[in-house]
């Protein structure tokens, strides 16, 4: 809560008042994830690019599993793909605004 309040630049007490619920997941105990990030399976070299492909210029995907620059399975890959997806979205919005003008 302290870190989030600092990021959002609001008092921790105010943040606690606004929070309605929270959830923590134990990935190590999850029988389906087994604590793992994604990984490239044999024959899956093109999977990240397919997962990252936008749908109808309206839905953009991010997450370490969509990183095509060798950072699959890392926090660095997750951050990089978030930035990529945001840029794709902004580019799409600019393009649609030009078409309307």
Chimera marker file (.cmm) of the C-alpha trace (Angstrom):
<marker_set name="trace">
<marker id="1" x="0.000" y="0.000" z="0.000" r="1" g="1" b="0" radius="0.5"/>
<marker id="2" x="2.850" y="2.341" z="0.869" r="1" g="1" b="0" radius="0.5"/>
<marker id="3" x="4.527" y="1.813" z="-2.517" r="1" g="1" b="0" radius="0.5"/>
<marker id="4" x="1.275" y="2.246" z="-4.449" r="1" g="1" b="0" radius="0.5"/>
<marker id="5" x="0.418" y="5.407" z="-2.518" r="1" g="1" b="0" radius="0.5"/>
<marker id="6" x="3.856" y="6.775" z="-3.369" r="1" g="1" b="0" radius="0.5"/>
<marker id="7" x="3.447" y="5.945" z="-7.065" r="1" g="1" b="0" radius="0.5"/>
<marker id="8" x="-0.008" y="7.523" z="-7.169" r="1" g="1" b="0" radius="0.5"/>
<marker id="9" x="1.115" y="10.465" z="-5.028" r="1" g="1" b="0" radius="0.5"/>
<marker id="10" x="-1.751" y="10.168" z="-2.560" r="1" g="1" b="0" radius="0.5"/>
<marker id="11" x="-1.740" y="9.506" z="1.160" r="1" g="1" b="0" radius="0.5"/>
<marker id="12" x="-1.692" y="5.833" z="2.123" r="1" g="1" b="0" radius="0.5"/>
<marker id="13" x="-4.679" y="6.453" z="4.404" r="1" g="1" b="0" radius="0.5"/>
<marker id="14" x="-6.659" y="7.862" z="1.443" r="1" g="1" b="0" radius="0.5"/>
<marker id="15" x="-5.713" y="4.866" z="-0.686" r="1" g="1" b="0" radius="0.5"/>
<marker id="16" x="-6.877" y="2.475" z="2.034" r="1" g="1" b="0" radius="0.5"/>
<marker id="17" x="-10.233" y="4.284" z="2.179" r="1" g="1" b="0" radius="0.5"/>
<marker id="18" x="-10.684" y="3.930" z="-1.585" r="1" g="1" b="0" radius="0.5"/>
<marker id="19" x="-9.665" y="0.274" z="-1.769" r="1" g="1" b="0" radius="0.5"/>
<marker id="20" x="-12.658" y="-2.045" z="-1.827" r="1" g="1" b="0" radius="0.5"/>
<marker id="21" x="-10.843" y="-5.380" z="-2.051" r="1" g="1" b="0" radius="0.5"/>
<marker id="22" x="-7.493" y="-7.000" z="-2.650" r="1" g="1" b="0" radius="0.5"/>
<marker id="23" x="-6.235" y="-10.413" z="-3.630" r="1" g="1" b="0" radius="0.5"/>
<marker id="24" x="-2.840" y="-12.062" z="-3.443" r="1" g="1" b="0" radius="0.5"/>
<marker id="25" x="-2.050" y="-15.196" z="-5.402" r="1" g="1" b="0" radius="0.5"/>
<marker id="26" x="0.549" y="-17.754" z="-4.379" r="1" g="1" b="0" radius="0.5"/>
<marker id="27" x="1.985" y="-18.696" z="-7.779" r="1" g="1" b="0" radius="0.5"/>
<marker id="28" x="4.350" y="-21.226" z="-6.191" r="1" g="1" b="0" radius="0.5"/>
<marker id="29" x="1.404" y="-23.183" z="-4.801" r="1" g="1" b="0" radius="0.5"/>
<marker id="30" x="-0.737" y="-22.882" z="-7.947" r="1" g="1" b="0" radius="0.5"/>
<marker id="31" x="-0.909" y="-26.398" z="-9.448" r="1" g="1" b="0" radius="0.5"/>
<marker id="32" x="-1.476" y="-24.966" z="-12.938" r="1" g="1" b="0" radius="0.5"/>
<marker id="33" x="1.362" y="-22.419" z="-13.094" r="1" g="1" b="0" radius="0.5"/>
<marker id="34" x="3.778" y="-24.148" z="-10.728" r="1" g="1" b="0" radius="0.5"/>
<marker id="35" x="5.414" y="-20.771" z="-10.151" r="1" g="1" b="0" radius="0.5"/>
<marker id="36" x="6.573" y="-20.447" z="-13.740" r="1" g="1" b="0" radius="0.5"/>
<marker id="37" x="6.610" y="-17.670" z="-16.246" r="1" g="1" b="0" radius="0.5"/>
<marker id="38" x="5.854" y="-18.601" z="-19.822" r="1" g="1" b="0" radius="0.5"/>
<marker id="39" x="8.483" y="-20.406" z="-21.839" r="1" g="1" b="0" radius="0.5"/>
<marker id="40" x="8.896" y="-21.253" z="-25.476" r="1" g="1" b="0" radius="0.5"/>
<marker id="41" x="8.051" y="-24.837" z="-26.231" r="1" g="1" b="0" radius="0.5"/>
<marker id="42" x="9.711" y="-26.813" z="-29.017" r="1" g="1" b="0" radius="0.5"/>
<marker id="43" x="8.362" y="-25.513" z="-32.323" r="1" g="1" b="0" radius="0.5"/>
<marker id="44" x="6.931" y="-22.402" z="-30.699" r="1" g="1" b="0" radius="0.5"/>
<marker id="45" x="9.362" y="-19.748" z="-31.895" r="1" g="1" b="0" radius="0.5"/>
<marker id="46" x="6.547" y="-17.795" z="-33.591" r="1" g="1" b="0" radius="0.5"/>
<marker id="47" x="4.124" y="-18.078" z="-30.658" r="1" g="1" b="0" radius="0.5"/>
<marker id="48" x="5.101" y="-14.762" z="-29.011" r="1" g="1" b="0" radius="0.5"/>
<marker id="49" x="4.534" y="-12.848" z="-32.238" r="1" g="1" b="0" radius="0.5"/>
<marker id="50" x="1.151" y="-14.511" z="-32.723" r="1" g="1" b="0" radius="0.5"/>
<marker id="51" x="0.157" y="-13.730" z="-29.114" r="1" g="1" b="0" radius="0.5"/>
<marker id="52" x="1.214" y="-10.086" z="-29.545" r="1" g="1" b="0" radius="0.5"/>
<marker id="53" x="-0.816" y="-9.506" z="-32.708" r="1" g="1" b="0" radius="0.5"/>
<marker id="54" x="-3.547" y="-6.882" z="-32.253" r="1" g="1" b="0" radius="0.5"/>
<marker id="55" x="-7.136" y="-7.866" z="-32.959" r="1" g="1" b="0" radius="0.5"/>
<marker id="56" x="-9.129" y="-5.569" z="-35.268" r="1" g="1" b="0" radius="0.5"/>
<marker id="57" x="-7.032" y="-2.524" z="-34.300" r="1" g="1" b="0" radius="0.5"/>
<marker id="58" x="-9.006" y="-2.523" z="-31.067" r="1" g="1" b="0" radius="0.5"/>
<marker id="59" x="-7.468" y="-5.068" z="-28.714" r="1" g="1" b="0" radius="0.5"/>
<marker id="60" x="-3.748" y="-4.979" z="-27.892" r="1" g="1" b="0" radius="0.5"/>
<marker id="61" x="-1.878" y="-7.600" z="-25.911" r="1" g="1" b="0" radius="0.5"/>
<marker id="62" x="1.065" y="-7.253" z="-23.547" r="1" g="1" b="0" radius="0.5"/>
<marker id="63" x="2.825" y="-9.531" z="-21.107" r="1" g="1" b="0" radius="0.5"/>
<marker id="64" x="6.121" y="-11.348" z="-21.046" r="1" g="1" b="0" radius="0.5"/>
<marker id="65" x="4.713" y="-14.168" z="-23.193" r="1" g="1" b="0" radius="0.5"/>
<marker id="66" x="4.270" y="-11.673" z="-26.065" r="1" g="1" b="0" radius="0.5"/>
<marker id="67" x="7.888" y="-10.445" z="-26.066" r="1" g="1" b="0" radius="0.5"/>
<marker id="68" x="9.649" y="-11.182" z="-29.377" r="1" g="1" b="0" radius="0.5"/>
<marker id="69" x="13.032" y="-9.709" z="-28.383" r="1" g="1" b="0" radius="0.5"/>
<marker id="70" x="14.310" y="-12.578" z="-26.252" r="1" g="1" b="0" radius="0.5"/>
<marker id="71" x="12.833" y="-11.508" z="-22.908" r="1" g="1" b="0" radius="0.5"/>
<marker id="72" x="10.063" y="-14.104" z="-22.685" r="1" g="1" b="0" radius="0.5"/>
<marker id="73" x="9.634" y="-15.182" z="-19.087" r="1" g="1" b="0" radius="0.5"/>
<marker id="74" x="11.051" y="-12.008" z="-17.545" r="1" g="1" b="0" radius="0.5"/>
<marker id="75" x="9.730" y="-8.890" z="-15.851" r="1" g="1" b="0" radius="0.5"/>
<marker id="76" x="11.779" y="-6.892" z="-18.376" r="1" g="1" b="0" radius="0.5"/>
<marker id="77" x="9.782" y="-8.576" z="-21.136" r="1" g="1" b="0" radius="0.5"/>
<marker id="78" x="6.492" y="-7.740" z="-19.427" r="1" g="1" b="0" radius="0.5"/>
<marker id="79" x="7.406" y="-4.065" z="-19.076" r="1" g="1" b="0" radius="0.5"/>
<marker id="80" x="8.714" y="-3.830" z="-22.645" r="1" g="1" b="0" radius="0.5"/>
<marker id="81" x="5.528" y="-5.339" z="-24.064" r="1" g="1" b="0" radius="0.5"/>
<marker id="82" x="3.348" y="-2.995" z="-22.029" r="1" g="1" b="0" radius="0.5"/>
<marker id="83" x="5.174" y="-0.076" z="-23.624" r="1" g="1" b="0" radius="0.5"/>
<marker id="84" x="4.863" y="-1.693" z="-27.064" r="1" g="1" b="0" radius="0.5"/>
<marker id="85" x="1.123" y="-2.273" z="-26.695" r="1" g="1" b="0" radius="0.5"/>
<marker id="86" x="0.585" y="1.315" z="-25.499" r="1" g="1" b="0" radius="0.5"/>
<marker id="87" x="2.480" y="2.645" z="-28.544" r="1" g="1" b="0" radius="0.5"/>
<marker id="88" x="0.439" y="0.424" z="-30.862" r="1" g="1" b="0" radius="0.5"/>
<marker id="89" x="-2.775" y="1.703" z="-29.308" r="1" g="1" b="0" radius="0.5"/>
<marker id="90" x="-1.718" y="5.345" z="-29.604" r="1" g="1" b="0" radius="0.5"/>
<marker id="91" x="-0.651" y="4.812" z="-33.213" r="1" g="1" b="0" radius="0.5"/>
<marker id="92" x="-4.030" y="3.239" z="-33.990" r="1" g="1" b="0" radius="0.5"/>
<marker id="93" x="-5.888" y="6.135" z="-32.351" r="1" g="1" b="0" radius="0.5"/>
<marker id="94" x="-3.866" y="8.705" z="-34.327" r="1" g="1" b="0" radius="0.5"/>
<marker id="95" x="-4.496" y="6.808" z="-37.538" r="1" g="1" b="0" radius="0.5"/>
<marker id="96" x="-8.259" y="6.683" z="-36.953" r="1" g="1" b="0" radius="0.5"/>
<marker id="97" x="-8.302" y="10.410" z="-36.090" r="1" g="1" b="0" radius="0.5"/>
<marker id="98" x="-6.535" y="11.196" z="-39.402" r="1" g="1" b="0" radius="0.5"/>
<marker id="99" x="-9.109" y="9.132" z="-41.290" r="1" g="1" b="0" radius="0.5"/>
<marker id="100" x="-11.952" y="11.091" z="-39.658" r="1" g="1" b="0" radius="0.5"/>
<marker id="101" x="-10.387" y="14.494" z="-40.502" r="1" g="1" b="0" radius="0.5"/>
<link id1="1" id2="2" r="1" g="1" b="0" radius="0.2"/>
<link id1="2" id2="3" r="1" g="1" b="0" radius="0.2"/>
<link id1="3" id2="4" r="1" g="1" b="0" radius="0.2"/>
<link id1="4" id2="5" r="1" g="1" b="0" radius="0.2"/>
<link id1="5" id2="6" r="1" g="1" b="0" radius="0.2"/>
<link id1="6" id2="7" r="1" g="1" b="0" radius="0.2"/>
<link id1="7" id2="8" r="1" g="1" b="0" radius="0.2"/>
<link id1="8" id2="9" r="1" g="1" b="0" radius="0.2"/>
<link id1="9" id2="10" r="1" g="1" b="0" radius="0.2"/>
<link id1="10" id2="11" r="1" g="1" b="0" radius="0.2"/>
<link id1="11" id2="12" r="1" g="1" b="0" radius="0.2"/>
<link id1="12" id2="13" r="1" g="1" b="0" radius="0.2"/>
<link id1="13" id2="14" r="1" g="1" b="0" radius="0.2"/>
<link id1="14" id2="15" r="1" g="1" b="0" radius="0.2"/>
<link id1="15" id2="16" r="1" g="1" b="0" radius="0.2"/>
<link id1="16" id2="17" r="1" g="1" b="0" radius="0.2"/>
<link id1="17" id2="18" r="1" g="1" b="0" radius="0.2"/>
<link id1="18" id2="19" r="1" g="1" b="0" radius="0.2"/>
<link id1="19" id2="20" r="1" g="1" b="0" radius="0.2"/>
<link id1="20" id2="21" r="1" g="1" b="0" radius="0.2"/>
<link id1="21" id2="22" r="1" g="1" b="0" radius="0.2"/>
<link id1="22" id2="23" r="1" g="1" b="0" radius="0.2"/>
<link id1="23" id2="24" r="1" g="1" b="0" radius="0.2"/>
<link id1="24" id2="25" r="1" g="1" b="0" radius="0.2"/>
<link id1="25" id2="26" r="1" g="1" b="0" radius="0.2"/>
<link id1="26" id2="27" r="1" g="1" b="0" radius="0.2"/>
<link id1="27" id2="28" r="1" g="1" b="0" radius="0.2"/>
<link id1="28" id2="29" r="1" g="1" b="0" radius="0.2"/>
<link id1="29" id2="30" r="1" g="1" b="0" radius="0.2"/>
<link id1="30" id2="31" r="1" g="1" b="0" radius="0.2"/>
<link id1="31" id2="32" r="1" g="1" b="0" radius="0.2"/>
<link id1="32" id2="33" r="1" g="1" b="0" radius="0.2"/>
<link id1="33" id2="34" r="1" g="1" b="0" radius="0.2"/>
<link id1="34" id2="35" r="1" g="1" b="0" radius="0.2"/>
<link id1="35" id2="36" r="1" g="1" b="0" radius="0.2"/>
<link id1="36" id2="37" r="1" g="1" b="0" radius="0.2"/>
<link id1="37" id2="38" r="1" g="1" b="0" radius="0.2"/>
<link id1="38" id2="39" r="1" g="1" b="0" radius="0.2"/>
<link id1="39" id2="40" r="1" g="1" b="0" radius="0.2"/>
<link id1="40" id2="41" r="1" g="1" b="0" radius="0.2"/>
<link id1="41" id2="42" r="1" g="1" b="0" radius="0.2"/>
<link id1="42" id2="43" r="1" g="1" b="0" radius="0.2"/>
<link id1="43" id2="44" r="1" g="1" b="0" radius="0.2"/>
<link id1="44" id2="45" r="1" g="1" b="0" radius="0.2"/>
<link id1="45" id2="46" r="1" g="1" b="0" radius="0.2"/>
<link id1="46" id2="47" r="1" g="1" b="0" radius="0.2"/>
<link id1="47" id2="48" r="1" g="1" b="0" radius="0.2"/>
<link id1="48" id2="49" r="1" g="1" b="0" radius="0.2"/>
<link id1="49" id2="50" r="1" g="1" b="0" radius="0.2"/>
<link id1="50" id2="51" r="1" g="1" b="0" radius="0.2"/>
<link id1="51" id2="52" r="1" g="1" b="0" radius="0.2"/>
<link id1="52" id2="53" r="1" g="1" b="0" radius="0.2"/>
<link id1="53" id2="54" r="1" g="1" b="0" radius="0.2"/>
<link id1="54" id2="55" r="1" g="1" b="0" radius="0.2"/>
<link id1="55" id2="56" r="1" g="1" b="0" radius="0.2"/>
<link id1="56" id2="57" r="1" g="1" b="0" radius="0.2"/>
<link id1="57" id2="58" r="1" g="1" b="0" radius="0.2"/>
<link id1="58" id2="59" r="1" g="1" b="0" radius="0.2"/>
<link id1="59" id2="60" r="1" g="1" b="0" radius="0.2"/>
<link id1="60" id2="61" r="1" g="1" b="0" radius="0.2"/>
<link id1="61" id2="62" r="1" g="1" b="0" radius="0.2"/>
<link id1="62" id2="63" r="1" g="1" b="0" radius="0.2"/>
<link id1="63" id2="64" r="1" g="1" b="0" radius="0.2"/>
<link id1="64" id2="65" r="1" g="1" b="0" radius="0.2"/>
<link id1="65" id2="66" r="1" g="1" b="0" radius="0.2"/>
<link id1="66" id2="67" r="1" g="1" b="0" radius="0.2"/>
<link id1="67" id2="68" r="1" g="1" b="0" radius="0.2"/>
<link id1="68" id2="69" r="1" g="1" b="0" radius="0.2"/>
<link id1="69" id2="70" r="1" g="1" b="0" radius="0.2"/>
<link id1="70" id2="71" r="1" g="1" b="0" radius="0.2"/>
<link id1="71" id2="72" r="1" g="1" b="0" radius="0.2"/>
<link id1="72" id2="73" r="1" g="1" b="0" radius="0.2"/>
<link id1="73" id2="74" r="1" g="1" b="0" radius="0.2"/>
<link id1="74" id2="75" r="1" g="1" b="0" radius="0.2"/>
<link id1="75" id2="76" r="1" g="1" b="0" radius="0.2"/>
<link id1="76" id2="77" r="1" g="1" b="0" radius="0.2"/>
<link id1="77" id2="78" r="1" g="1" b="0" radius="0.2"/>
<link id1="78" id2="79" r="1" g="1" b="0" radius="0.2"/>
<link id1="79" id2="80" r="1" g="1" b="0" radius="0.2"/>
<link id1="80" id2="81" r="1" g="1" b="0" radius="0.2"/>
<link id1="81" id2="82" r="1" g="1" b="0" radius="0.2"/>
<link id1="82" id2="83" r="1" g="1" b="0" radius="0.2"/>
<link id1="83" id2="84" r="1" g="1" b="0" radius="0.2"/>
<link id1="84" id2="85" r="1" g="1" b="0" radius="0.2"/>
<link id1="85" id2="86" r="1" g="1" b="0" radius="0.2"/>
<link id1="86" id2="87" r="1" g="1" b="0" radius="0.2"/>
<link id1="87" id2="88" r="1" g="1" b="0" radius="0.2"/>
<link id1="88" id2="89" r="1" g="1" b="0" radius="0.2"/>
<link id1="89" id2="90" r="1" g="1" b="0" radius="0.2"/>
<link id1="90" id2="91" r="1" g="1" b="0" radius="0.2"/>
<link id1="91" id2="92" r="1" g="1" b="0" radius="0.2"/>
<link id1="92" id2="93" r="1" g="1" b="0" radius="0.2"/>
<link id1="93" id2="94" r="1" g="1" b="0" radius="0.2"/>
<link id1="94" id2="95" r="1" g="1" b="0" radius="0.2"/>
<link id1="95" id2="96" r="1" g="1" b="0" radius="0.2"/>
<link id1="96" id2="97" r="1" g="1" b="0" radius="0.2"/>
<link id1="97" id2="98" r="1" g="1" b="0" radius="0.2"/>
<link id1="98" id2="99" r="1" g="1" b="0" radius="0.2"/>
<link id1="99" id2="100" r="1" g="1" b="0" radius="0.2"/>
<link id1="100" id2="101" r="1" g="1" b="0" radius="0.2"/>
</marker_set>
